[in-house]
């Protein structure tokens, strides 16, 4: 089992594009962990609306990509973790 990790902050719609892209991949079984540092609940609401059992949402209290990745890695339940590439706003 693999954990795919998406870190996001205040990017609701574009974060969901990344989520749909990862979920569309065939391959080994995986869990998708979304680590959210947003101040608003747009991403959380969109993730919950997916109702996909492969997806977990995690609210991260810190700021910054490294903080979000570390938070997600600590919460991961698998030995293998795939990090998505960050992109500029």
PyMOL Python script that loads the backbone (N, CA, C, O; Angstrom):
from pymol import cmd

cmd.read_pdbstr("""\
ATOM      1  N   UNK A   1       0.853  -1.183   0.000  1.00  0.00           N
ATOM      2  CA  UNK A   1       0.000   0.000   0.000  1.00  0.00           C
ATOM      3  C   UNK A   1       0.896   1.242   0.000  1.00  0.00           C
ATOM      4  O   UNK A   1       1.967   1.258   0.607  1.00  0.00           O
ATOM      5  N   UNK A   2       0.433   2.263  -0.687  1.00  0.00           N
ATOM      6  CA  UNK A   2       1.158   3.526  -0.828  1.00  0.00           C
ATOM      7  C   UNK A   2       0.275   4.669  -0.332  1.00  0.00           C
ATOM      8  O   UNK A   2      -0.948   4.622  -0.464  1.00  0.00           O
ATOM      9  N   UNK A   3       0.900   5.686   0.234  1.00  0.00           N
ATOM     10  CA  UNK A   3       0.209   6.937   0.535  1.00  0.00           C
ATOM     11  C   UNK A   3       0.682   7.976  -0.455  1.00  0.00           C
ATOM     12  O   UNK A   3       1.881   8.234  -0.562  1.00  0.00           O
ATOM     13  N   UNK A   4      -0.249   8.579  -1.185  1.00  0.00           N
ATOM     14  CA  UNK A   4       0.043   9.734  -2.037  1.00  0.00           C
ATOM     15  C   UNK A   4      -0.321  10.960  -1.214  1.00  0.00           C
ATOM     16  O   UNK A   4      -1.414  11.035  -0.653  1.00  0.00           O
ATOM     17  N   UNK A   5       0.580  11.905  -1.145  1.00  0.00           N
ATOM     18  CA  UNK A   5       0.418  13.057  -0.269  1.00  0.00           C
ATOM     19  C   UNK A   5       0.304  14.333  -1.096  1.00  0.00           C
ATOM     20  O   UNK A   5       1.197  14.660  -1.877  1.00  0.00           O
ATOM     21  N   UNK A   6      -0.809  15.053  -0.916  1.00  0.00           N
ATOM     22  CA  UNK A   6      -1.002  16.362  -1.548  1.00  0.00           C
ATOM     23  C   UNK A   6      -1.093  17.394  -0.434  1.00  0.00           C
ATOM     24  O   UNK A   6      -1.941  17.296   0.453  1.00  0.00           O
ATOM     25  N   UNK A   7      -0.211  18.381  -0.490  1.00  0.00           N
ATOM     26  CA  UNK A   7      -0.229  19.479   0.469  1.00  0.00           C
ATOM     27  C   UNK A   7      -0.806  20.703  -0.234  1.00  0.00           C
ATOM     28  O   UNK A   7      -0.458  20.997  -1.377  1.00  0.00           O
ATOM     29  N   UNK A   8      -1.688  21.410   0.462  1.00  0.00           N
ATOM     30  CA  UNK A   8      -2.338  22.556  -0.165  1.00  0.00           C
ATOM     31  C   UNK A   8      -2.604  23.651   0.859  1.00  0.00           C
ATOM     32  O   UNK A   8      -2.696  23.408   2.062  1.00  0.00           O
ATOM     33  N   UNK A   9      -2.725  24.860   0.335  1.00  0.00           N
ATOM     34  CA  UNK A   9      -3.071  26.019   1.166  1.00  0.00           C
ATOM     35  C   UNK A   9      -3.786  27.045   0.305  1.00  0.00           C
ATOM     36  O   UNK A   9      -3.204  27.610  -0.621  1.00  0.00           O
ATOM     37  N   UNK A  10      -5.042  27.276   0.616  1.00  0.00           N
ATOM     38  CA  UNK A  10      -5.868  28.284  -0.071  1.00  0.00           C
ATOM     39  C   UNK A  10      -5.889  28.093  -1.584  1.00  0.00           C
ATOM     40  O   UNK A  10      -5.776  29.059  -2.338  1.00  0.00           O
ATOM     41  N   UNK A  11      -6.033  26.846  -2.023  1.00  0.00           N
ATOM     42  CA  UNK A  11      -6.058  26.549  -3.458  1.00  0.00           C
ATOM     43  C   UNK A  11      -7.190  25.577  -3.778  1.00  0.00           C
ATOM     44  O   UNK A  11      -6.996  24.661  -4.576  1.00  0.00           O
ATOM     45  N   UNK A  12      -8.337  25.749  -3.192  1.00  0.00           N
ATOM     46  CA  UNK A  12      -9.456  24.826  -3.301  1.00  0.00           C
ATOM     47  C   UNK A  12      -9.652  24.161  -4.644  1.00  0.00           C
ATOM     48  O   UNK A  12      -9.535  22.939  -4.732  1.00  0.00           O
ATOM     49  N   UNK A  13      -9.947  24.917  -5.706  1.00  0.00           N
ATOM     50  CA  UNK A  13     -10.257  24.338  -7.014  1.00  0.00           C
ATOM     51  C   UNK A  13      -9.052  23.641  -7.626  1.00  0.00           C
ATOM     52  O   UNK A  13      -9.180  22.529  -8.140  1.00  0.00           O
ATOM     53  N   UNK A  14      -7.890  24.272  -7.582  1.00  0.00           N
ATOM     54  CA  UNK A  14      -6.719  23.634  -8.192  1.00  0.00           C
ATOM     55  C   UNK A  14      -6.262  22.436  -7.380  1.00  0.00           C
ATOM     56  O   UNK A  14      -5.724  21.484  -7.943  1.00  0.00           O
ATOM     57  N   UNK A  15      -6.462  22.461  -6.080  1.00  0.00           N
ATOM     58  CA  UNK A  15      -6.130  21.286  -5.264  1.00  0.00           C
ATOM     59  C   UNK A  15      -7.013  20.114  -5.665  1.00  0.00           C
ATOM     60  O   UNK A  15      -6.555  18.971  -5.690  1.00  0.00           O
ATOM     61  N   UNK A  16      -8.256  20.385  -5.973  1.00  0.00           N
ATOM     62  CA  UNK A  16      -9.169  19.303  -6.356  1.00  0.00           C
ATOM     63  C   UNK A  16      -8.815  18.751  -7.730  1.00  0.00           C
ATOM     64  O   UNK A  16      -9.070  17.577  -7.999  1.00  0.00           O
ATOM     65  N   UNK A  17      -8.240  19.557  -8.597  1.00  0.00           N
ATOM     66  CA  UNK A  17      -7.749  19.043  -9.882  1.00  0.00           C
ATOM     67  C   UNK A  17      -6.656  18.010  -9.624  1.00  0.00           C
ATOM     68  O   UNK A  17      -6.633  16.953 -10.255  1.00  0.00           O
ATOM     69  N   UNK A  18      -5.758  18.314  -8.704  1.00  0.00           N
ATOM     70  CA  UNK A  18      -4.683  17.372  -8.356  1.00  0.00           C
ATOM     71  C   UNK A  18      -5.264  16.110  -7.729  1.00  0.00           C
ATOM     72  O   UNK A  18      -4.816  15.004  -8.034  1.00  0.00           O
ATOM     73  N   UNK A  19      -6.247  16.263  -6.867  1.00  0.00           N
ATOM     74  CA  UNK A  19      -6.889  15.107  -6.223  1.00  0.00           C
ATOM     75  C   UNK A  19      -7.504  14.197  -7.282  1.00  0.00           C
ATOM     76  O   UNK A  19      -7.291  12.985  -7.257  1.00  0.00           O
ATOM     77  N   UNK A  20      -8.262  14.769  -8.206  1.00  0.00           N
ATOM     78  CA  UNK A  20      -8.892  13.955  -9.256  1.00  0.00           C
ATOM     79  C   UNK A  20      -7.845  13.273 -10.135  1.00  0.00           C
ATOM     80  O   UNK A  20      -8.040  12.137 -10.568  1.00  0.00           O
ATOM     81  N   UNK A  21      -6.747  13.958 -10.393  1.00  0.00           N
ATOM     82  CA  UNK A  21      -5.680  13.373 -11.200  1.00  0.00           C
ATOM     83  C   UNK A  21      -5.070  12.157 -10.511  1.00  0.00           C
ATOM     84  O   UNK A  21      -4.870  11.119 -11.142  1.00  0.00           O
ATOM     85  N   UNK A  22      -4.778  12.281  -9.240  1.00  0.00           N
ATOM     86  CA  UNK A  22      -4.198  11.151  -8.498  1.00  0.00           C
ATOM     87  C   UNK A  22      -5.205  10.006  -8.412  1.00  0.00           C
ATOM     88  O   UNK A  22      -4.834   8.846  -8.590  1.00  0.00           O
ATOM     89  N   UNK A  23      -6.455  10.314  -8.147  1.00  0.00           N
ATOM     90  CA  UNK A  23      -7.470   9.262  -8.033  1.00  0.00           C
ATOM     91  C   UNK A  23      -7.691   8.531  -9.354  1.00  0.00           C
ATOM     92  O   UNK A  23      -8.140   7.385  -9.352  1.00  0.00           O
ATOM     93  N   UNK A  24      -7.387   9.163 -10.467  1.00  0.00           N
ATOM     94  CA  UNK A  24      -7.565   8.551 -11.778  1.00  0.00           C
ATOM     95  C   UNK A  24      -6.463   7.582 -12.156  1.00  0.00           C
ATOM     96  O   UNK A  24      -6.552   6.925 -13.194  1.00  0.00           O
ATOM     97  N   UNK A  25      -5.436   7.479 -11.345  1.00  0.00           N
ATOM     98  CA  UNK A  25      -4.316   6.593 -11.651  1.00  0.00           C
ATOM     99  C   UNK A  25      -4.644   5.142 -11.332  1.00  0.00           C
ATOM    100  O   UNK A  25      -5.220   4.821 -10.293  1.00  0.00           O
ATOM    101  N   UNK A  26      -4.262   4.288 -12.253  1.00  0.00           N
ATOM    102  CA  UNK A  26      -4.343   2.852 -12.003  1.00  0.00           C
ATOM    103  C   UNK A  26      -2.992   2.428 -11.443  1.00  0.00           C
ATOM    104  O   UNK A  26      -1.983   3.094 -11.675  1.00  0.00           O
ATOM    105  N   UNK A  27      -2.973   1.373 -10.739  1.00  0.00           N
ATOM    106  CA  UNK A  27      -1.704   0.911 -10.194  1.00  0.00           C
ATOM    107  C   UNK A  27      -1.928   0.248  -8.864  1.00  0.00           C
ATOM    108  O   UNK A  27      -3.020  -0.245  -8.581  1.00  0.00           O
ATOM    109  N   UNK A  28      -0.902   0.234  -8.049  1.00  0.00           N
ATOM    110  CA  UNK A  28      -1.047  -0.435  -6.755  1.00  0.00           C
ATOM    111  C   UNK A  28      -2.059   0.302  -5.881  1.00  0.00           C
ATOM    112  O   UNK A  28      -2.307   1.491  -6.084  1.00  0.00           O
ATOM    113  N   UNK A  29      -2.633  -0.387  -4.925  1.00  0.00           N
ATOM    114  CA  UNK A  29      -3.582   0.260  -4.008  1.00  0.00           C
ATOM    115  C   UNK A  29      -2.906   1.430  -3.282  1.00  0.00           C
ATOM    116  O   UNK A  29      -1.732   1.354  -2.919  1.00  0.00           O
ATOM    117  N   UNK A  30      -3.658   2.497  -3.080  1.00  0.00           N
ATOM    118  CA  UNK A  30      -3.096   3.666  -2.407  1.00  0.00           C
ATOM    119  C   UNK A  30      -4.151   4.386  -1.588  1.00  0.00           C
ATOM    120  O   UNK A  30      -5.355   4.242  -1.803  1.00  0.00           O
ATOM    121  N   UNK A  31      -3.655   5.163  -0.646  1.00  0.00           N
ATOM    122  CA  UNK A  31      -4.452   6.117   0.102  1.00  0.00           C
ATOM    123  C   UNK A  31      -3.990   7.489  -0.325  1.00  0.00           C
ATOM    124  O   UNK A  31      -2.791   7.718  -0.483  1.00  0.00           O
ATOM    125  N   UNK A  32      -4.916   8.403  -0.513  1.00  0.00           N
ATOM    126  CA  UNK A  32      -4.576   9.785  -0.839  1.00  0.00           C
ATOM    127  C   UNK A  32      -4.807  10.628   0.397  1.00  0.00           C
ATOM    128  O   UNK A  32      -5.930  10.727   0.892  1.00  0.00           O
ATOM    129  N   UNK A  33      -3.749  11.233   0.894  1.00  0.00           N
ATOM    130  CA  UNK A  33      -3.826  12.074   2.081  1.00  0.00           C
ATOM    131  C   UNK A  33      -3.682  13.531   1.668  1.00  0.00           C
ATOM    132  O   UNK A  33      -2.647  13.930   1.134  1.00  0.00           O
ATOM    133  N   UNK A  34      -4.712  14.320   1.915  1.00  0.00           N
ATOM    134  CA  UNK A  34      -4.677  15.745   1.615  1.00  0.00           C
ATOM    135  C   UNK A  34      -4.359  16.473   2.911  1.00  0.00           C
ATOM    136  O   UNK A  34      -5.112  16.389   3.880  1.00  0.00           O
ATOM    137  N   UNK A  35      -3.238  17.186   2.923  1.00  0.00           N
ATOM    138  CA  UNK A  35      -2.825  17.968   4.087  1.00  0.00           C
ATOM    139  C   UNK A  35      -3.123  19.425   3.756  1.00  0.00           C
ATOM    140  O   UNK A  35      -2.527  20.001   2.846  1.00  0.00           O
ATOM    141  N   UNK A  36      -4.039  20.006   4.496  1.00  0.00           N
ATOM    142  CA  UNK A  36      -4.566  21.331   4.168  1.00  0.00           C
ATOM    143  C   UNK A  36      -4.163  22.366   5.207  1.00  0.00           C
ATOM    144  O   UNK A  36      -4.382  22.175   6.404  1.00  0.00           O
ATOM    145  N   UNK A  37      -3.573  23.462   4.743  1.00  0.00           N
ATOM    146  CA  UNK A  37      -3.204  24.579   5.611  1.00  0.00           C
ATOM    147  C   UNK A  37      -4.077  25.809   5.343  1.00  0.00           C
ATOM    148  O   UNK A  37      -3.751  26.911   5.783  1.00  0.00           O
ATOM    149  N   UNK A  38      -5.168  25.622   4.635  1.00  0.00           N
ATOM    150  CA  UNK A  38      -6.040  26.746   4.249  1.00  0.00           C
ATOM    151  C   UNK A  38      -6.702  27.377   5.463  1.00  0.00           C
ATOM    152  O   UNK A  38      -6.942  26.724   6.478  1.00  0.00           O
ATOM    153  N   UNK A  39      -6.989  28.656   5.330  1.00  0.00           N
ATOM    154  CA  UNK A  39      -7.716  29.360   6.377  1.00  0.00           C
ATOM    155  C   UNK A  39      -9.223  29.161   6.230  1.00  0.00           C
ATOM    156  O   UNK A  39      -9.963  29.269   7.208  1.00  0.00           O
ATOM    157  N   UNK A  40      -9.677  28.871   5.020  1.00  0.00           N
ATOM    158  CA  UNK A  40     -11.103  28.634   4.775  1.00  0.00           C
ATOM    159  C   UNK A  40     -11.346  27.135   4.625  1.00  0.00           C
ATOM    160  O   UNK A  40     -10.395  26.354   4.581  1.00  0.00           O
ATOM    161  N   UNK A  41     -12.606  26.733   4.549  1.00  0.00           N
ATOM    162  CA  UNK A  41     -12.980  25.316   4.509  1.00  0.00           C
ATOM    163  C   UNK A  41     -13.297  24.791   3.112  1.00  0.00           C
ATOM    164  O   UNK A  41     -13.860  23.703   2.984  1.00  0.00           O
ATOM    165  N   UNK A  42     -12.951  25.535   2.062  1.00  0.00           N
ATOM    166  CA  UNK A  42     -13.301  25.138   0.698  1.00  0.00           C
ATOM    167  C   UNK A  42     -12.712  23.776   0.331  1.00  0.00           C
ATOM    168  O   UNK A  42     -13.418  22.931  -0.219  1.00  0.00           O
ATOM    169  N   UNK A  43     -11.459  23.555   0.621  1.00  0.00           N
ATOM    170  CA  UNK A  43     -10.824  22.277   0.274  1.00  0.00           C
ATOM    171  C   UNK A  43     -11.437  21.139   1.080  1.00  0.00           C
ATOM    172  O   UNK A  43     -11.756  20.086   0.529  1.00  0.00           O
ATOM    173  N   UNK A  44     -11.602  21.349   2.383  1.00  0.00           N
ATOM    174  CA  UNK A  44     -12.199  20.307   3.228  1.00  0.00           C
ATOM    175  C   UNK A  44     -13.574  19.907   2.714  1.00  0.00           C
ATOM    176  O   UNK A  44     -13.873  18.716   2.619  1.00  0.00           O
ATOM    177  N   UNK A  45     -14.406  20.874   2.383  1.00  0.00           N
ATOM    178  CA  UNK A  45     -15.755  20.583   1.897  1.00  0.00           C
ATOM    179  C   UNK A  45     -15.705  19.809   0.576  1.00  0.00           C
ATOM    180  O   UNK A  45     -16.484  18.878   0.373  1.00  0.00           O
ATOM    181  N   UNK A  46     -14.799  20.189  -0.311  1.00  0.00           N
ATOM    182  CA  UNK A  46     -14.687  19.493  -1.598  1.00  0.00           C
ATOM    183  C   UNK A  46     -14.208  18.062  -1.409  1.00  0.00           C
ATOM    184  O   UNK A  46     -14.698  17.152  -2.079  1.00  0.00           O
ATOM    185  N   UNK A  47     -13.260  17.852  -0.507  1.00  0.00           N
ATOM    186  CA  UNK A  47     -12.763  16.500  -0.234  1.00  0.00           C
ATOM    187  C   UNK A  47     -13.866  15.639   0.364  1.00  0.00           C
ATOM    188  O   UNK A  47     -14.038  14.486  -0.032  1.00  0.00           O
ATOM    189  N   UNK A  48     -14.607  16.184   1.307  1.00  0.00           N
ATOM    190  CA  UNK A  48     -15.701  15.430   1.919  1.00  0.00           C
ATOM    191  C   UNK A  48     -16.775  15.074   0.896  1.00  0.00           C
ATOM    192  O   UNK A  48     -17.375  14.002   0.978  1.00  0.00           O
ATOM    193  N   UNK A  49     -17.022  15.961  -0.065  1.00  0.00           N
ATOM    194  CA  UNK A  49     -18.030  15.710  -1.094  1.00  0.00           C
ATOM    195  C   UNK A  49     -17.631  14.550  -2.005  1.00  0.00           C
ATOM    196  O   UNK A  49     -18.493  13.892  -2.587  1.00  0.00           O
ATOM    197  N   UNK A  50     -16.329  14.301  -2.127  1.00  0.00           N
ATOM    198  CA  UNK A  50     -15.878  13.167  -2.941  1.00  0.00           C
ATOM    199  C   UNK A  50     -16.388  11.837  -2.393  1.00  0.00           C
ATOM    200  O   UNK A  50     -16.741  10.936  -3.154  1.00  0.00           O
ATOM    201  N   UNK A  51     -16.421  11.725  -1.084  1.00  0.00           N
ATOM    202  CA  UNK A  51     -16.853  10.495  -0.417  1.00  0.00           C
ATOM    203  C   UNK A  51     -16.134   9.272  -0.991  1.00  0.00           C
ATOM    204  O   UNK A  51     -16.754   8.238  -1.236  1.00  0.00           O
ATOM    205  N   UNK A  52     -14.836   9.398  -1.201  1.00  0.00           N
ATOM    206  CA  UNK A  52     -14.014   8.302  -1.729  1.00  0.00           C
ATOM    207  C   UNK A  52     -13.257   7.670  -0.566  1.00  0.00           C
ATOM    208  O   UNK A  52     -12.548   8.375   0.151  1.00  0.00           O
ATOM    209  N   UNK A  53     -13.387   6.377  -0.361  1.00  0.00           N
ATOM    210  CA  UNK A  53     -12.741   5.736   0.786  1.00  0.00           C
ATOM    211  C   UNK A  53     -11.212   5.755   0.721  1.00  0.00           C
ATOM    212  O   UNK A  53     -10.552   5.496   1.728  1.00  0.00           O
ATOM    213  N   UNK A  54     -10.648   6.054  -0.434  1.00  0.00           N
ATOM    214  CA  UNK A  54      -9.189   6.134  -0.553  1.00  0.00           C
ATOM    215  C   UNK A  54      -8.638   7.461  -0.053  1.00  0.00           C
ATOM    216  O   UNK A  54      -7.428   7.604   0.123  1.00  0.00           O
ATOM    217  N   UNK A  55      -9.518   8.436   0.180  1.00  0.00           N
ATOM    218  CA  UNK A  55      -9.086   9.797   0.496  1.00  0.00           C
ATOM    219  C   UNK A  55      -9.250  10.086   1.986  1.00  0.00           C
ATOM    220  O   UNK A  55     -10.285   9.812   2.592  1.00  0.00           O
ATOM    221  N   UNK A  56      -8.173  10.654   2.550  1.00  0.00           N
ATOM    222  CA  UNK A  56      -8.224  11.150   3.929  1.00  0.00           C
ATOM    223  C   UNK A  56      -7.841  12.620   3.923  1.00  0.00           C
ATOM    224  O   UNK A  56      -6.977  13.041   3.155  1.00  0.00           O
ATOM    225  N   UNK A  57      -8.480  13.391   4.774  1.00  0.00           N
ATOM    226  CA  UNK A  57      -8.232  14.822   4.899  1.00  0.00           C
ATOM    227  C   UNK A  57      -7.577  15.090   6.245  1.00  0.00           C
ATOM    228  O   UNK A  57      -7.990  14.537   7.265  1.00  0.00           O
ATOM    229  N   UNK A  58      -6.561  15.933   6.246  1.00  0.00           N
ATOM    230  CA  UNK A  58      -5.858  16.259   7.474  1.00  0.00           C
ATOM    231  C   UNK A  58      -5.615  17.760   7.519  1.00  0.00           C
ATOM    232  O   UNK A  58      -4.966  18.311   6.630  1.00  0.00           O
ATOM    233  N   UNK A  59      -6.125  18.418   8.535  1.00  0.00           N
ATOM    234  CA  UNK A  59      -5.908  19.858   8.718  1.00  0.00           C
ATOM    235  C   UNK A  59      -4.569  20.052   9.417  1.00  0.00           C
ATOM    236  O   UNK A  59      -4.332  19.482  10.483  1.00  0.00           O
ATOM    237  N   UNK A  60      -3.695  20.855   8.817  1.00  0.00           N
ATOM    238  CA  UNK A  60      -2.355  21.097   9.349  1.00  0.00           C
ATOM    239  C   UNK A  60      -2.307  22.485   9.986  1.00  0.00           C
ATOM    240  O   UNK A  60      -2.632  23.472   9.326  1.00  0.00           O
ATOM    241  N   UNK A  61      -1.912  22.578  11.246  1.00  0.00           N
ATOM    242  CA  UNK A  61      -1.903  23.878  11.918  1.00  0.00           C
ATOM    243  C   UNK A  61      -0.753  24.796  11.500  1.00  0.00           C
ATOM    244  O   UNK A  61      -0.845  26.008  11.694  1.00  0.00           O
ATOM    245  N   UNK A  62       0.312  24.259  10.939  1.00  0.00           N
ATOM    246  CA  UNK A  62       1.471  25.066  10.575  1.00  0.00           C
ATOM    247  C   UNK A  62       1.341  25.690   9.196  1.00  0.00           C
ATOM    248  O   UNK A  62       0.310  25.559   8.536  1.00  0.00           O
ATOM    249  N   UNK A  63       2.382  26.360   8.775  1.00  0.00           N
ATOM    250  CA  UNK A  63       2.431  26.969   7.446  1.00  0.00           C
ATOM    251  C   UNK A  63       3.716  26.536   6.761  1.00  0.00           C
ATOM    252  O   UNK A  63       4.749  26.358   7.407  1.00  0.00           O
ATOM    253  N   UNK A  64       3.640  26.369   5.454  1.00  0.00           N
ATOM    254  CA  UNK A  64       4.819  26.031   4.670  1.00  0.00           C
ATOM    255  C   UNK A  64       4.782  24.600   4.180  1.00  0.00           C
ATOM    256  O   UNK A  64       4.251  23.711   4.844  1.00  0.00           O
ATOM    257  N   UNK A  65       5.365  24.391   2.988  1.00  0.00           N
ATOM    258  CA  UNK A  65       5.341  23.077   2.361  1.00  0.00           C
ATOM    259  C   UNK A  65       6.064  22.027   3.201  1.00  0.00           C
ATOM    260  O   UNK A  65       5.568  20.911   3.356  1.00  0.00           O
ATOM    261  N   UNK A  66       7.223  22.372   3.739  1.00  0.00           N
ATOM    262  CA  UNK A  66       7.966  21.402   4.549  1.00  0.00           C
ATOM    263  C   UNK A  66       7.162  20.988   5.783  1.00  0.00           C
ATOM    264  O   UNK A  66       7.127  19.810   6.137  1.00  0.00           O
ATOM    265  N   UNK A  67       6.523  21.947   6.428  1.00  0.00           N
ATOM    266  CA  UNK A  67       5.705  21.638   7.604  1.00  0.00           C
ATOM    267  C   UNK A  67       4.544  20.712   7.237  1.00  0.00           C
ATOM    268  O   UNK A  67       4.237  19.766   7.962  1.00  0.00           O
ATOM    269  N   UNK A  68       3.906  20.998   6.103  1.00  0.00           N
ATOM    270  CA  UNK A  68       2.779  20.174   5.662  1.00  0.00           C
ATOM    271  C   UNK A  68       3.234  18.761   5.310  1.00  0.00           C
ATOM    272  O   UNK A  68       2.589  17.782   5.687  1.00  0.00           O
ATOM    273  N   UNK A  69       4.345  18.658   4.588  1.00  0.00           N
ATOM    274  CA  UNK A  69       4.856  17.324   4.234  1.00  0.00           C
ATOM    275  C   UNK A  69       5.214  16.528   5.486  1.00  0.00           C
ATOM    276  O   UNK A  69       4.852  15.357   5.600  1.00  0.00           O
ATOM    277  N   UNK A  70       5.915  17.149   6.415  1.00  0.00           N
ATOM    278  CA  UNK A  70       6.280  16.454   7.648  1.00  0.00           C
ATOM    279  C   UNK A  70       5.046  16.022   8.437  1.00  0.00           C
ATOM    280  O   UNK A  70       5.015  14.922   8.989  1.00  0.00           O
ATOM    281  N   UNK A  71       4.048  16.869   8.490  1.00  0.00           N
ATOM    282  CA  UNK A  71       2.800  16.561   9.186  1.00  0.00           C
ATOM    283  C   UNK A  71       2.124  15.351   8.546  1.00  0.00           C
ATOM    284  O   UNK A  71       1.670  14.443   9.241  1.00  0.00           O
ATOM    285  N   UNK A  72       2.062  15.348   7.211  1.00  0.00           N
ATOM    286  CA  UNK A  72       1.455  14.236   6.494  1.00  0.00           C
ATOM    287  C   UNK A  72       2.249  12.949   6.620  1.00  0.00           C
ATOM    288  O   UNK A  72       1.671  11.874   6.783  1.00  0.00           O
ATOM    289  N   UNK A  73       3.560  13.048   6.546  1.00  0.00           N
ATOM    290  CA  UNK A  73       4.412  11.862   6.681  1.00  0.00           C
ATOM    291  C   UNK A  73       4.223  11.233   8.056  1.00  0.00           C
ATOM    292  O   UNK A  73       4.122  10.012   8.173  1.00  0.00           O
ATOM    293  N   UNK A  74       4.176  12.056   9.087  1.00  0.00           N
ATOM    294  CA  UNK A  74       3.956  11.524  10.449  1.00  0.00           C
ATOM    295  C   UNK A  74       2.606  10.825  10.576  1.00  0.00           C
ATOM    296  O   UNK A  74       2.468   9.867  11.336  1.00  0.00           O
ATOM    297  N   UNK A  75       1.604  11.310   9.827  1.00  0.00           N
ATOM    298  CA  UNK A  75       0.261  10.737   9.926  1.00  0.00           C
ATOM    299  C   UNK A  75       0.046   9.561   8.973  1.00  0.00           C
ATOM    300  O   UNK A  75      -0.962   8.862   9.071  1.00  0.00           O
ATOM    301  N   UNK A  76       0.974   9.341   8.066  1.00  0.00           N
ATOM    302  CA  UNK A  76       0.827   8.272   7.087  1.00  0.00           C
ATOM    303  C   UNK A  76       0.809   6.909   7.769  1.00  0.00           C
ATOM    304  O   UNK A  76       1.446   6.700   8.802  1.00  0.00           O
ATOM    305  N   UNK A  77       0.071   6.000   7.171  1.00  0.00           N
ATOM    306  CA  UNK A  77      -0.064   4.653   7.724  1.00  0.00           C
ATOM    307  C   UNK A  77       0.603   3.599   6.848  1.00  0.00           C
ATOM    308  O   UNK A  77       0.353   2.404   7.004  1.00  0.00           O
ATOM    309  N   UNK A  78       1.459   4.050   5.922  1.00  0.00           N
ATOM    310  CA  UNK A  78       2.111   3.116   5.011  1.00  0.00           C
ATOM    311  C   UNK A  78       3.625   3.310   5.062  1.00  0.00           C
ATOM    312  O   UNK A  78       4.125   4.314   5.569  1.00  0.00           O
ATOM    313  N   UNK A  79       4.335   2.329   4.526  1.00  0.00           N
ATOM    314  CA  UNK A  79       5.795   2.413   4.476  1.00  0.00           C
ATOM    315  C   UNK A  79       6.286   3.237   3.287  1.00  0.00           C
ATOM    316  O   UNK A  79       7.394   3.773   3.316  1.00  0.00           O
ATOM    317  N   UNK A  80       5.464   3.338   2.245  1.00  0.00           N
ATOM    318  CA  UNK A  80       5.851   4.069   1.036  1.00  0.00           C
ATOM    319  C   UNK A  80       4.963   5.311   0.910  1.00  0.00           C
ATOM    320  O   UNK A  80       3.739   5.226   1.002  1.00  0.00           O
ATOM    321  N   UNK A  81       5.610   6.474   0.697  1.00  0.00           N
ATOM    322  CA  UNK A  81       4.888   7.740   0.581  1.00  0.00           C
ATOM    323  C   UNK A  81       5.334   8.435  -0.698  1.00  0.00           C
ATOM    324  O   UNK A  81       6.528   8.620  -0.929  1.00  0.00           O
ATOM    325  N   UNK A  82       4.370   8.817  -1.526  1.00  0.00           N
ATOM    326  CA  UNK A  82       4.659   9.550  -2.765  1.00  0.00           C
ATOM    327  C   UNK A  82       4.239  10.997  -2.557  1.00  0.00           C
ATOM    328  O   UNK A  82       3.098  11.272  -2.186  1.00  0.00           O
ATOM    329  N   UNK A  83       5.161  11.917  -2.796  1.00  0.00           N
ATOM    330  CA  UNK A  83       4.874  13.342  -2.642  1.00  0.00           C
ATOM    331  C   UNK A  83       4.582  13.935  -4.011  1.00  0.00           C
ATOM    332  O   UNK A  83       5.309  13.681  -4.971  1.00  0.00           O
ATOM    333  N   UNK A  84       3.524  14.720  -4.099  1.00  0.00           N
ATOM    334  CA  UNK A  84       3.231  15.387  -5.365  1.00  0.00           C
ATOM    335  C   UNK A  84       4.131  16.612  -5.493  1.00  0.00           C
ATOM    336  O   UNK A  84       4.551  17.206  -4.500  1.00  0.00           O
ATOM    337  N   UNK A  85       4.410  16.964  -6.718  1.00  0.00           N
ATOM    338  CA  UNK A  85       5.238  18.129  -6.998  1.00  0.00           C
ATOM    339  C   UNK A  85       4.410  19.388  -6.754  1.00  0.00           C
ATOM    340  O   UNK A  85       3.261  19.473  -7.189  1.00  0.00           O
ATOM    341  N   UNK A  86       4.983  20.349  -6.070  1.00  0.00           N
ATOM    342  CA  UNK A  86       4.268  21.602  -5.856  1.00  0.00           C
ATOM    343  C   UNK A  86       4.402  22.468  -7.094  1.00  0.00           C
ATOM    344  O   UNK A  86       5.366  22.343  -7.849  1.00  0.00           O
ATOM    345  N   UNK A  87       3.436  23.343  -7.297  1.00  0.00           N
ATOM    346  CA  UNK A  87       3.489  24.244  -8.441  1.00  0.00           C
ATOM    347  C   UNK A  87       3.263  25.666  -7.963  1.00  0.00           C
ATOM    348  O   UNK A  87       2.675  25.897  -6.907  1.00  0.00           O
ATOM    349  N   UNK A  88       3.730  26.596  -8.743  1.00  0.00           N
ATOM    350  CA  UNK A  88       3.560  28.016  -8.398  1.00  0.00           C
ATOM    351  C   UNK A  88       2.098  28.400  -8.536  1.00  0.00           C
ATOM    352  O   UNK A  88       1.357  27.800  -9.316  1.00  0.00           O
ATOM    353  N   UNK A  89       1.701  29.376  -7.794  1.00  0.00           N
ATOM    354  CA  UNK A  89       0.321  29.874  -7.868  1.00  0.00           C
ATOM    355  C   UNK A  89       0.083  30.547  -9.175  1.00  0.00           C
ATOM    356  O   UNK A  89      -1.019  31.033  -9.428  1.00  0.00           O
TER     357      UNK A  89
END
""", "prot")
cmd.dss("prot")
cmd.show_as("cartoon", "prot")
cmd.util.cbc("prot")
cmd.orient("prot")
